[in-house]
Amino acid sequence: MEATSNEFLRGTLKTIVLKLLAEQGRMYGYEITQSVKERTNGEITLTFGALYPVLHKLEQEGFLLTESEEVDGRLRKYYTLTPSGSATAIQKVSEFERFVEAMQILLQPQQGLSIG
């Protein structure tokens, strides 16, 4: 099966990151990419080039706090949600669930309609 299109992924990156951080509490970039890959059985793979701009934007918007920690001689940046980020995570996930439901309705074949 072909991996999920980048077109669909672009519009959902914020929601994905917020949802993971809401569940996990604190994560670093590589950990986020691996979690997405594992949870989707490889269907969705986040590149660092796509992930880090989203993390920086969420931080600028006041939704994330960052904390640097030295691990094995290297500096690792951890991300956690602010109270505003937690509220936004709930809102974004709810909006996305409604969107998916609407898309499922739209994609169902209509009974009694003939094309042509």
VOBAZA-275968 format. One record per residue: x, y, z of N, C-alpha, C, O in turn; residue in three letters; residue number from 1. Coordinates in steps of 0.02 Angstrom, whole numbers. Layout:
BEGIN
<pt n_x="X" n_y="Y" n_z="Z" ca_x="X" ca_y="Y" ca_z="Z" c_x="X" c_y="Y" c_z="Z" o_x="X" o_y="Y" o_z="Z" residuo="ALA" num="NUM"/>
...
***
This chain:
BEGIN
<pt n_x="42" n_y="-59" n_z="0" ca_x="0" ca_y="0" ca_z="0" c_x="44" c_y="62" c_z="0" o_x="94" o_y="66" o_z="36" residuo="MET" num="1"/>
<pt n_x="25" n_y="111" n_z="-40" ca_x="64" ca_y="172" ca_z="-47" c_x="58" c_y="215" c_z="16" o_x="4" o_y="220" o_z="45" residuo="GLU" num="2"/>
<pt n_x="113" n_y="246" n_z="37" ca_x="111" ca_y="288" ca_z="97" c_x="64" c_y="347" c_z="86" o_x="53" o_y="370" o_z="29" residuo="ALA" num="3"/>
<pt n_x="37" n_y="372" n_z="141" ca_x="-10" ca_y="428" ca_z="138" c_x="20" c_y="488" c_z="103" o_x="79" o_y="504" o_z="113" residuo="THR" num="4"/>
<pt n_x="-19" n_y="520" n_z="62" ca_x="3" ca_y="577" ca_z="23" c_x="24" c_y="635" c_z="67" o_x="-7" o_y="650" o_z="118" residuo="SER" num="5"/>
<pt n_x="79" n_y="668" n_z="47" ca_x="102" ca_y="728" ca_z="82" c_x="50" c_y="783" c_z="81" o_x="48" o_y="825" o_z="127" residuo="ASN" num="6"/>
<pt n_x="8" n_y="783" n_z="30" ca_x="-44" ca_y="834" ca_z="24" c_x="-92" c_y="830" c_z="84" o_x="-110" o_y="882" o_z="112" residuo="GLU" num="7"/>
<pt n_x="-111" n_y="770" n_z="105" ca_x="-155" ca_y="761" ca_z="162" c_x="-117" c_y="776" c_z="227" o_x="-146" o_y="804" o_z="274" residuo="PHE" num="8"/>
<pt n_x="-55" n_y="757" n_z="229" ca_x="-15" ca_y="764" ca_z="290" c_x="-3" c_y="837" c_z="309" o_x="-6" o_y="855" o_z="368" residuo="LEU" num="9"/>
<pt n_x="10" n_y="879" n_z="259" ca_x="25" ca_y="949" ca_z="272" c_x="-28" c_y="983" c_z="315" o_x="-12" o_y="1021" o_z="361" residuo="ARG" num="10"/>
<pt n_x="-91" n_y="970" n_z="300" ca_x="-145" ca_y="1002" ca_z="336" c_x="-159" c_y="974" c_z="405" o_x="-200" o_y="1002" o_z="442" residuo="GLY" num="11"/>
<pt n_x="-126" n_y="919" n_z="422" ca_x="-141" ca_y="887" ca_z="485" c_x="-81" c_y="884" c_z="533" o_x="-87" o_y="858" o_z="589" residuo="THR" num="12"/>
<pt n_x="-24" n_y="911" n_z="512" ca_x="36" ca_y="905" ca_z="554" c_x="27" c_y="936" c_z="624" o_x="47" o_y="906" o_z="673" residuo="LEU" num="13"/>
<pt n_x="-3" n_y="995" n_z="627" ca_x="-13" ca_y="1026" ca_z="693" c_x="-55" c_y="982" c_z="737" o_x="-40" o_y="971" o_z="796" residuo="LYS" num="14"/>
<pt n_x="-109" n_y="955" n_z="709" ca_x="-154" ca_y="912" ca_z="747" c_x="-117" c_y="850" c_z="771" o_x="-125" o_y="830" o_z="829" residuo="THR" num="15"/>
<pt n_x="-77" n_y="819" n_z="728" ca_x="-40" ca_y="759" ca_z="747" c_x="8" c_y="774" c_z="805" o_x="9" o_y="737" o_z="854" residuo="ILE" num="16"/>
<pt n_x="46" n_y="827" n_z="799" ca_x="95" ca_y="845" ca_z="851" c_x="60" c_y="861" c_z="917" o_x="80" o_y="837" o_z="969" residuo="VAL" num="17"/>
<pt n_x="7" n_y="902" n_z="913" ca_x="-29" ca_y="920" ca_z="974" c_x="-59" c_y="858" c_z="1008" o_x="-56" o_y="852" o_z="1069" residuo="LEU" num="18"/>
<pt n_x="-88" n_y="813" n_z="969" ca_x="-118" ca_y="752" ca_z="996" c_x="-66" c_y="708" c_z="1030" o_x="-77" o_y="683" o_z="1085" residuo="LYS" num="19"/>
<pt n_x="-9" n_y="698" n_z="998" ca_x="44" ca_y="656" ca_z="1028" c_x="69" c_y="686" c_z="1093" o_x="78" o_y="650" o_z="1142" residuo="LEU" num="20"/>
<pt n_x="80" n_y="751" n_z="1093" ca_x="105" ca_y="783" ca_z="1154" c_x="53" c_y="783" c_z="1209" o_x="70" o_y="778" o_z="1268" residuo="LEU" num="21"/>
<pt n_x="-11" n_y="787" n_z="1191" ca_x="-64" ca_y="784" ca_z="1241" c_x="-65" c_y="714" c_z="1274" o_x="-77" o_y="709" o_z="1334" residuo="ALA" num="22"/>
<pt n_x="-51" n_y="663" n_z="1235" ca_x="-50" ca_y="595" ca_z="1262" c_x="15" c_y="579" c_z="1299" o_x="13" o_y="548" o_z="1353" residuo="GLU" num="23"/>
<pt n_x="71" n_y="599" n_z="1271" ca_x="136" ca_y="578" ca_z="1298" c_x="164" c_y="627" c_z="1350" o_x="205" o_y="608" o_z="1392" residuo="GLN" num="24"/>
<pt n_x="143" n_y="689" n_z="1347" ca_x="166" ca_y="739" ca_z="1396" c_x="229" c_y="774" c_z="1374" o_x="231" o_y="836" o_z="1373" residuo="GLY" num="25"/>
<pt n_x="281" n_y="738" n_z="1356" ca_x="345" ca_y="768" ca_z="1338" c_x="379" c_y="723" c_z="1288" o_x="387" o_y="663" o_z="1299" residuo="ARG" num="26"/>
<pt n_x="399" n_y="753" n_z="1232" ca_x="432" ca_y="714" ca_z="1179" c_x="485" c_y="757" c_z="1145" o_x="482" o_y="819" o_z="1148" residuo="MET" num="27"/>
<pt n_x="532" n_y="725" n_z="1112" ca_x="580" ca_y="760" ca_z="1070" c_x="566" c_y="741" c_z="998" o_x="529" o_y="694" o_z="984" residuo="TYR" num="28"/>
<pt n_x="596" n_y="778" n_z="951" ca_x="579" ca_y="772" ca_z="881" c_x="582" c_y="702" c_z="853" o_x="534" o_y="679" o_z="823" residuo="GLY" num="29"/>
<pt n_x="638" n_y="668" n_z="861" ca_x="645" ca_y="600" ca_z="834" c_x="592" c_y="554" c_z="863" o_x="565" o_y="511" o_z="828" residuo="TYR" num="30"/>
<pt n_x="579" n_y="562" n_z="927" ca_x="528" ca_y="522" ca_z="961" c_x="459" c_y="532" c_z="929" o_x="421" o_y="484" o_z="922" residuo="GLU" num="31"/>
<pt n_x="444" n_y="594" n_z="910" ca_x="380" ca_y="609" ca_z="877" c_x="377" c_y="573" c_z="809" o_x="327" o_y="541" o_z="793" residuo="ILE" num="32"/>
<pt n_x="431" n_y="578" n_z="770" ca_x="431" ca_y="546" ca_z="704" c_x="423" c_y="471" c_z="710" o_x="386" o_y="440" o_z="671" residuo="THR" num="33"/>
<pt n_x="456" n_y="440" n_z="759" ca_x="452" ca_y="367" ca_z="767" c_x="383" c_y="346" c_z="792" o_x="357" o_y="294" o_z="772" residuo="GLN" num="34"/>
<pt n_x="353" n_y="385" n_z="836" ca_x="287" ca_y="370" ca_z="861" c_x="235" c_y="370" c_z="805" o_x="193" o_y="325" o_z="801" residuo="SER" num="35"/>
<pt n_x="239" n_y="420" n_z="761" ca_x="193" ca_y="424" ca_z="704" c_x="203" c_y="364" c_z="658" o_x="155" o_y="333" o_z="636" residuo="VAL" num="36"/>
<pt n_x="265" n_y="348" n_z="644" ca_x="281" ca_y="291" ca_z="599" c_x="255" c_y="225" c_z="628" o_x="225" o_y="185" o_z="593" residuo="LYS" num="37"/>
<pt n_x="267" n_y="215" n_z="693" ca_x="246" ca_y="153" ca_z="726" c_x="170" c_y="148" c_z="729" o_x="141" o_y="95" o_z="713" residuo="GLU" num="38"/>
<pt n_x="136" n_y="202" n_z="750" ca_x="63" ca_y="201" ca_z="758" c_x="27" c_y="190" c_z="691" o_x="-28" o_y="162" o_z="690" residuo="ARG" num="39"/>
<pt n_x="57" n_y="213" n_z="637" ca_x="24" ca_y="207" ca_z="571" c_x="53" c_y="149" c_z="530" o_x="39" o_y="144" o_z="470" residuo="THR" num="40"/>
<pt n_x="92" n_y="107" n_z="561" ca_x="123" ca_y="50" ca_z="526" c_x="160" c_y="73" c_z="464" o_x="158" o_y="39" o_z="412" residuo="ASN" num="41"/>
<pt n_x="193" n_y="130" n_z="468" ca_x="233" ca_y="155" ca_z="413" c_x="195" c_y="193" c_z="360" o_x="224" o_y="217" o_z="312" residuo="GLY" num="42"/>
<pt n_x="129" n_y="199" n_z="368" ca_x="89" ca_y="236" ca_z="319" c_x="105" c_y="310" c_z="319" o_x="104" o_y="343" o_z="267" residuo="GLU" num="43"/>
<pt n_x="120" n_y="337" n_z="378" ca_x="138" ca_y="407" ca_z="383" c_x="208" c_y="412" c_z="411" o_x="222" o_y="387" o_z="465" residuo="ILE" num="44"/>
<pt n_x="252" n_y="444" n_z="374" ca_x="319" ca_y="457" ca_z="398" c_x="331" c_y="532" c_z="396" o_x="324" o_y="565" o_z="344" residuo="THR" num="45"/>
<pt n_x="349" n_y="559" n_z="454" ca_x="364" ca_y="630" ca_z="458" c_x="438" c_y="641" c_z="448" o_x="480" o_y="607" o_z="478" residuo="LEU" num="46"/>
<pt n_x="455" n_y="688" n_z="404" ca_x="525" ca_y="706" ca_z="396" c_x="540" c_y="762" c_z="446" o_x="496" o_y="797" o_z="468" residuo="THR" num="47"/>
<pt n_x="603" n_y="769" n_z="463" ca_x="623" ca_y="823" ca_z="507" c_x="609" c_y="891" c_z="474" o_x="593" o_y="939" o_z="508" residuo="PHE" num="48"/>
<pt n_x="617" n_y="893" n_z="408" ca_x="604" ca_y="954" ca_z="370" c_x="532" c_y="976" c_z="374" o_x="517" o_y="1036" o_z="368" residuo="GLY" num="49"/>
<pt n_x="486" n_y="930" n_z="385" ca_x="415" ca_y="947" ca_z="393" c_x="399" c_y="959" c_z="467" o_x="359" o_y="1003" o_z="483" residuo="ALA" num="50"/>
<pt n_x="428" n_y="919" n_z="511" ca_x="412" ca_y="922" ca_z="582" c_x="436" c_y="985" c_z="617" o_x="398" o_y="1018" o_z="652" residuo="LEU" num="51"/>
<pt n_x="500" n_y="1001" n_z="609" ca_x="529" ca_y="1056" ca_z="648" c_x="498" c_y="1124" c_z="635" o_x="489" o_y="1163" o_z="682" residuo="TYR" num="52"/>
<pt n_x="480" n_y="1141" n_z="573" ca_x="445" ca_y="1205" ca_z="563" c_x="378" c_y="1207" c_z="601" o_x="358" o_y="1260" o_z="626" residuo="PRO" num="53"/>
<pt n_x="344" n_y="1151" n_z="604" ca_x="280" ca_y="1147" ca_z="641" c_x="293" c_y="1156" c_z="716" o_x="257" o_y="1193" o_z="749" residuo="VAL" num="54"/>
<pt n_x="344" n_y="1123" n_z="742" ca_x="361" ca_y="1130" ca_z="813" c_x="378" c_y="1203" c_z="829" o_x="357" o_y="1229" o_z="880" residuo="LEU" num="55"/>
<pt n_x="418" n_y="1234" n_z="786" ca_x="437" ca_y="1304" ca_z="799" c_x="377" c_y="1351" c_z="795" o_x="371" o_y="1397" o_z="835" residuo="HIS" num="56"/>
<pt n_x="332" n_y="1338" n_z="748" ca_x="272" ca_y="1379" ca_z="742" c_x="227" c_y="1371" c_z="803" o_x="200" o_y="1420" o_z="829" residuo="LYS" num="57"/>
<pt n_x="218" n_y="1310" n_z="825" ca_x="178" ca_y="1298" ca_z="885" c_x="208" c_y="1331" c_z="946" o_x="172" o_y="1355" o_z="990" residuo="LEU" num="58"/>
<pt n_x="274" n_y="1331" n_z="950" ca_x="309" ca_y="1365" ca_z="1005" c_x="297" c_y="1440" c_z="1002" o_x="283" o_y="1471" o_z="1053" residuo="GLU" num="59"/>
<pt n_x="304" n_y="1469" n_z="942" ca_x="292" ca_y="1541" ca_z="933" c_x="220" c_y="1561" c_z="950" o_x="208" o_y="1615" o_z="976" residuo="GLN" num="60"/>
<pt n_x="173" n_y="1516" n_z="935" ca_x="103" ca_y="1530" ca_z="950" c_x="85" c_y="1521" c_z="1023" o_x="29" o_y="1534" o_z="1044" residuo="GLU" num="61"/>
<pt n_x="134" n_y="1499" n_z="1063" ca_x="123" ca_y="1491" ca_z="1135" c_x="92" c_y="1425" c_z="1155" o_x="67" o_y="1418" o_z="1210" residuo="GLY" num="62"/>
<pt n_x="93" n_y="1375" n_z="1109" ca_x="63" ca_y="1310" ca_z="1124" c_x="113" c_y="1260" c_z="1152" o_x="93" o_y="1210" o_z="1181" residuo="PHE" num="63"/>
<pt n_x="178" n_y="1273" n_z="1142" ca_x="230" ca_y="1227" ca_z="1166" c_x="281" c_y="1262" c_z="1209" o_x="296" o_y="1321" o_z="1199" residuo="LEU" num="64"/>
<pt n_x="308" n_y="1225" n_z="1256" ca_x="367" ca_y="1245" ca_z="1294" c_x="423" c_y="1199" c_z="1274" o_x="411" o_y="1140" o_z="1260" residuo="LEU" num="65"/>
<pt n_x="484" n_y="1224" n_z="1272" ca_x="541" ca_y="1182" ca_z="1256" c_x="588" c_y="1180" c_z="1316" o_x="593" o_y="1227" o_z="1355" residuo="THR" num="66"/>
<pt n_x="622" n_y="1124" n_z="1320" ca_x="670" ca_y="1114" ca_z="1374" c_x="728" c_y="1073" c_z="1345" o_x="717" o_y="1019" o_z="1318" residuo="GLU" num="67"/>
<pt n_x="788" n_y="1098" n_z="1351" ca_x="846" ca_y="1062" ca_z="1325" c_x="878" c_y="1021" c_z="1381" o_x="882" o_y="1043" o_z="1438" residuo="SER" num="68"/>
<pt n_x="901" n_y="962" n_z="1362" ca_x="931" ca_y="916" ca_z="1410" c_x="988" c_y="880" c_z="1376" o_x="982" o_y="860" o_z="1318" residuo="GLU" num="69"/>
<pt n_x="1042" n_y="871" n_z="1411" ca_x="1098" ca_y="834" ca_z="1382" c_x="1087" c_y="759" c_z="1390" o_x="1075" o_y="735" o_z="1445" residuo="GLU" num="70"/>
<pt n_x="1090" n_y="724" n_z="1334" ca_x="1081" ca_y="651" ca_z="1334" c_x="1138" c_y="621" c_z="1293" o_x="1146" o_y="638" o_z="1234" residuo="VAL" num="71"/>
<pt n_x="1178" n_y="578" n_z="1324" ca_x="1235" ca_y="547" ca_z="1292" c_x="1281" c_y="598" c_z="1259" o_x="1305" o_y="588" o_z="1204" residuo="ASP" num="72"/>
<pt n_x="1293" n_y="654" n_z="1293" ca_x="1339" ca_y="704" ca_z="1269" c_x="1310" c_y="751" c_z="1216" o_x="1345" o_y="794" o_z="1190" residuo="GLY" num="73"/>
<pt n_x="1246" n_y="742" n_z="1200" ca_x="1214" ca_y="784" ca_z="1149" c_x="1155" c_y="820" c_z="1180" o_x="1122" o_y="794" o_z="1226" residuo="ARG" num="74"/>
<pt n_x="1141" n_y="879" n_z="1155" ca_x="1085" ca_y="919" ca_z="1180" c_x="1021" c_y="896" c_z="1144" o_x="1018" o_y="895" o_z="1083" residuo="LEU" num="75"/>
<pt n_x="971" n_y="878" n_z="1183" ca_x="907" ca_y="856" ca_z="1156" c_x="854" c_y="905" c_z="1178" o_x="850" o_y="923" o_z="1237" residuo="ARG" num="76"/>
<pt n_x="812" n_y="927" n_z="1131" ca_x="759" ca_y="975" ca_z="1146" c_x="693" c_y="937" c_z="1154" o_x="670" o_y="903" o_z="1109" residuo="LYS" num="77"/>
<pt n_x="663" n_y="945" n_z="1213" ca_x="599" ca_y="914" ca_z="1228" c_x="544" c_y="966" c_z="1222" o_x="553" o_y="1025" o_z="1237" residuo="TYR" num="78"/>
<pt n_x="486" n_y="943" n_z="1199" ca_x="428" ca_y="986" ca_z="1190" c_x="371" c_y="963" c_z="1236" o_x="358" o_y="903" o_z="1241" residuo="TYR" num="79"/>
<pt n_x="337" n_y="1011" n_z="1268" ca_x="278" ca_y="997" ca_z="1308" c_x="225" c_y="1049" c_z="1291" o_x="241" o_y="1104" o_z="1269" residuo="THR" num="80"/>
<pt n_x="162" n_y="1031" n_z="1303" ca_x="108" ca_y="1078" ca_z="1289" c_x="100" c_y="1128" c_z="1346" o_x="109" o_y="1112" o_z="1404" residuo="LEU" num="81"/>
<pt n_x="84" n_y="1189" n_z="1328" ca_x="63" ca_y="1239" ca_z="1376" c_x="-11" c_y="1226" c_z="1390" o_x="-42" o_y="1186" o_z="1355" residuo="THR" num="82"/>
<pt n_x="-41" n_y="1258" n_z="1440" ca_x="-113" ca_y="1251" ca_z="1450" c_x="-153" c_y="1270" c_z="1387" o_x="-202" o_y="1238" o_z="1370" residuo="PRO" num="83"/>
<pt n_x="-131" n_y="1322" n_z="1353" ca_x="-162" ca_y="1343" ca_z="1291" c_x="-154" c_y="1289" c_z="1237" o_x="-199" o_y="1276" o_z="1198" residuo="SER" num="84"/>
<pt n_x="-95" n_y="1257" n_z="1236" ca_x="-82" ca_y="1203" ca_z="1188" c_x="-126" c_y="1143" c_z="1202" o_x="-149" o_y="1110" o_z="1155" residuo="GLY" num="85"/>
<pt n_x="-138" n_y="1128" n_z="1265" ca_x="-182" ca_y="1071" ca_z="1282" c_x="-253" c_y="1084" c_z="1258" o_x="-285" o_y="1040" o_z="1231" residuo="SER" num="86"/>
<pt n_x="-277" n_y="1145" n_z="1268" ca_x="-345" ca_y="1163" ca_z="1245" c_x="-348" c_y="1161" c_z="1169" o_x="-398" o_y="1138" o_z="1141" residuo="ALA" num="87"/>
<pt n_x="-296" n_y="1184" n_z="1136" ca_x="-294" ca_y="1184" ca_z="1063" c_x="-292" c_y="1112" c_z="1037" o_x="-322" o_y="1097" o_z="986" residuo="THR" num="88"/>
<pt n_x="-256" n_y="1068" n_z="1071" ca_x="-253" ca_y="998" ca_z="1051" c_x="-323" c_y="967" c_z="1050" o_x="-341" o_y="933" o_z="1003" residuo="ALA" num="89"/>
<pt n_x="-361" n_y="979" n_z="1103" ca_x="-429" ca_y="953" ca_z="1107" c_x="-471" c_y="980" c_z="1050" o_x="-508" o_y="943" o_z="1018" residuo="ILE" num="90"/>
<pt n_x="-466" n_y="1044" n_z="1038" ca_x="-505" ca_y="1077" ca_z="985" c_x="-486" c_y="1050" c_z="916" o_x="-531" o_y="1034" o_z="877" residuo="GLN" num="91"/>
<pt n_x="-421" n_y="1046" n_z="901" ca_x="-398" ca_y="1023" ca_z="835" c_x="-418" c_y="950" c_z="822" o_x="-439" o_y="933" o_z="767" residuo="LYS" num="92"/>
<pt n_x="-412" n_y="908" n_z="872" ca_x="-431" ca_y="837" ca_z="863" c_x="-506" c_y="832" c_z="850" o_x="-528" o_y="794" o_z="807" residuo="VAL" num="93"/>
<pt n_x="-546" n_y="870" n_z="887" ca_x="-618" ca_y="870" ca_z="877" c_x="-636" c_y="894" c_z="807" o_x="-679" o_y="864" o_z="774" residuo="SER" num="94"/>
<pt n_x="-605" n_y="948" n_z="785" ca_x="-617" ca_y="974" ca_z="717" c_x="-599" c_y="922" c_z="665" o_x="-636" o_y="913" o_z="616" residuo="GLU" num="95"/>
<pt n_x="-543" n_y="889" n_z="674" ca_x="-521" ca_y="839" ca_z="625" c_x="-568" c_y="779" c_z="624" o_x="-583" o_y="752" o_z="571" residuo="PHE" num="96"/>
<pt n_x="-591" n_y="757" n_z="683" ca_x="-638" ca_y="701" ca_z="685" c_x="-703" c_y="718" c_z="648" o_x="-729" o_y="676" o_z="612" residuo="GLU" num="97"/>
<pt n_x="-727" n_y="780" n_z="655" ca_x="-787" ca_y="801" ca_z="619" c_x="-774" c_y="802" c_z="544" o_x="-817" o_y="783" o_z="504" residuo="ARG" num="98"/>
<pt n_x="-714" n_y="825" n_z="524" ca_x="-696" ca_y="826" ca_z="453" c_x="-694" c_y="756" c_z="424" o_x="-720" o_y="744" o_z="370" residuo="PHE" num="99"/>
<pt n_x="-664" n_y="709" n_z="460" ca_x="-660" ca_y="640" ca_z="436" c_x="-730" c_y="610" c_z="429" o_x="-744" o_y="576" o_z="380" residuo="VAL" num="100"/>
<pt n_x="-773" n_y="622" n_z="478" ca_x="-842" ca_y="598" ca_z="474" c_x="-877" c_y="626" c_z="412" o_x="-910" o_y="589" o_z="376" residuo="GLU" num="101"/>
<pt n_x="-868" n_y="690" n_z="399" ca_x="-899" ca_y="722" ca_z="341" c_x="-871" c_y="692" c_z="276" o_x="-909" o_y="680" o_z="229" residuo="ALA" num="102"/>
<pt n_x="-807" n_y="679" n_z="274" ca_x="-776" ca_y="649" ca_z="214" c_x="-802" c_y="578" c_z="203" o_x="-815" o_y="559" o_z="146" residuo="MET" num="103"/>
<pt n_x="-810" n_y="540" n_z="257" ca_x="-837" ca_y="472" ca_z="250" c_x="-907" c_y="474" c_z="220" o_x="-924" o_y="432" o_z="178" residuo="GLN" num="104"/>
<pt n_x="-948" n_y="521" n_z="242" ca_x="-1015" ca_y="529" ca_z="214" c_x="-1012" c_y="547" c_z="140" o_x="-1047" o_y="519" o_z="99" residuo="ILE" num="105"/>
<pt n_x="-968" n_y="595" n_z="124" ca_x="-961" ca_y="616" ca_z="55" c_x="-938" c_y="560" c_z="9" o_x="-959" o_y="556" o_z="-49" residuo="LEU" num="106"/>
<pt n_x="-895" n_y="518" n_z="34" ca_x="-865" ca_y="465" ca_z="-8" c_x="-908" c_y="403" c_z="-15" o_x="-894" o_y="360" o_z="-57" residuo="LEU" num="107"/>
<pt n_x="-961" n_y="398" n_z="24" ca_x="-1006" ca_y="341" ca_z="18" c_x="-1046" c_y="347" c_z="-47" o_x="-1069" o_y="401" o_z="-64" residuo="GLN" num="108"/>
<pt n_x="-1055" n_y="291" n_z="-82" ca_x="-1095" ca_y="294" ca_z="-143" c_x="-1168" c_y="310" c_z="-126" o_x="-1194" o_y="285" o_z="-76" residuo="PRO" num="109"/>
<pt n_x="-1199" n_y="351" n_z="-166" ca_x="-1269" ca_y="369" ca_z="-157" c_x="-1314" c_y="318" c_z="-191" o_x="-1301" o_y="298" o_z="-247" residuo="GLN" num="110"/>
<pt n_x="-1366" n_y="297" n_z="-157" ca_x="-1413" ca_y="248" ca_z="-184" c_x="-1460" c_y="281" c_z="-234" o_x="-1482" o_y="338" o_z="-224" residuo="GLN" num="111"/>
<pt n_x="-1475" n_y="247" n_z="-288" ca_x="-1526" ca_y="270" ca_z="-335" c_x="-1502" c_y="324" c_z="-383" o_x="-1542" o_y="347" o_z="-424" residuo="GLY" num="112"/>
<pt n_x="-1440" n_y="345" n_z="-380" ca_x="-1416" ca_y="395" ca_z="-428" c_x="-1381" c_y="360" c_z="-486" o_x="-1340" o_y="315" o_z="-476" residuo="LEU" num="113"/>
<pt n_x="-1397" n_y="381" n_z="-545" ca_x="-1361" ca_y="354" ca_z="-602" c_x="-1321" c_y="409" c_z="-635" o_x="-1345" o_y="466" o_z="-642" residuo="SER" num="114"/>
<pt n_x="-1262" n_y="393" n_z="-656" ca_x="-1218" ca_y="442" ca_z="-688" c_x="-1222" c_y="430" c_z="-763" o_x="-1212" o_y="374" o_z="-787" residuo="ILE" num="115"/>
<pt n_x="-1236" n_y="484" n_z="-800" ca_x="-1235" ca_y="477" ca_z="-872" c_x="-1295" c_y="498" c_z="-907" o_x="-1298" o_y="494" o_z="-969" residuo="GLY" num="116"/>
***
